[in-house]
Amino acid sequence: MKKSNKFIDFLITQKCTFKCEYCSQSKRWHKHLDSANDEIIESFFRLLNTIDKDFEITLSGGEALLHPRFFEIIQTTKERGFKINLISNFSFELEKYKKIVDILDDSLLRMDISLHLDEIKNLKDTISKIDEFLKHKHKNTKITLLIPVYKINDKKRKKIELIKQFALLKNIPVDFQHIRILNKKIKYSKKESPYIKTESSESTFAKLCFAGVKSAVIYEDGSVYRCYSSRFLKSNYLGNIKDKNFKLKTKPQVCTMKYCNCPKPKQYGQITNKKAPLKAYIYKIANFIFVPFLMIKKRKLIKAKIKQLLFDTRNKS
């Protein structure tokens, strides 16, 4: 099957079964751990009717399987004619993962299994569960084992070797992930660095990228951004699916990041060699000036709402 160069990532929940201290998506960094509510889910279903079927849909979190409507979401997405990628820490019972296969069959394009070594209580049991899942899945479904690299010690090295042996035996790839906290990659010690692939040092700044044209990231509140990095910059906001104002860009956008902090635009061939340096610097300056202003304005609105709430409460009492 030819790989699509279009994708939409939908983070359907911030909730998770794990409490990884390095998590950039939930637990440590978010005070309110929400899941996409019914309005957002219905808006997502409507969105599927308006986009090309060659978009790959990735569902993740947090832990995607924690969403109360998870199985309905994958069923409806399949019925709309889309191929699906899933990301899970594989912490649930095997029957739930078998149910995913029974629903999706060959519509499950890929399953990324995140093996968080600090959180897994019994690695051998987890590997045994993955082995059973491999026997049940459709032959065209690709499996990748993801290992976030964080504070590697002798105990973790033994676990990594066990995973690598299993992956080699089953002929499935292992991807060691460079941890990003608040959109910044952490630095590794000499003992940890061998587990991290040598990444391209080529800067993406000022390069034109099709993220936002051929891809988008939807968060649990329905807000949409052109890529993961741009959410932290508060730029390149594409609207909100519940407000029906989400719209993909029609032309490639200039990257204002020194390096792309997400591998997907490169993997999907969205980063071009064309550059627009002047526009990149203008956007970067605009972010530097306006983002703090917008944050101050947001804080003022929150304070005003709190005051109004306190006022209403006093009047009621």
Salt bridges, closest charged atoms under 4 A:
ASP9 OD1 - LYS264 NZ 2.73
GLU21 OE1 - LYS151 NZ 3.63
ASP38 OD1 - ARG69 NH1 2.94
GLU42 OE2 - ARG69 NH2 2.60
ASP52 OD2 - LYS6 NZ 3.13
ASP54 OD2 - LYS6 NZ 3.71
GLU72 OE1 - ARG69 NE 2.80
ASP102 OD1 - HIS136 NE2 2.98
ASP112 OD1 - ARG110 NE 2.65
ASP118 OD2 - LYS156 NZ 2.87
ASP131 OD1 - LYS170 NZ 2.99
GLU132 OE2 - LYS135 NZ 3.21
ASP154 OD1 - ARG157 NH1 2.82
GLU161 OE2 - LYS164 NZ 3.65
GLU199 OE1 - LYS185 NZ 2.58
GLU202 OE2 - LYS207 NZ 2.47
ASP243 OD1 - LYS242 NZ 3.35
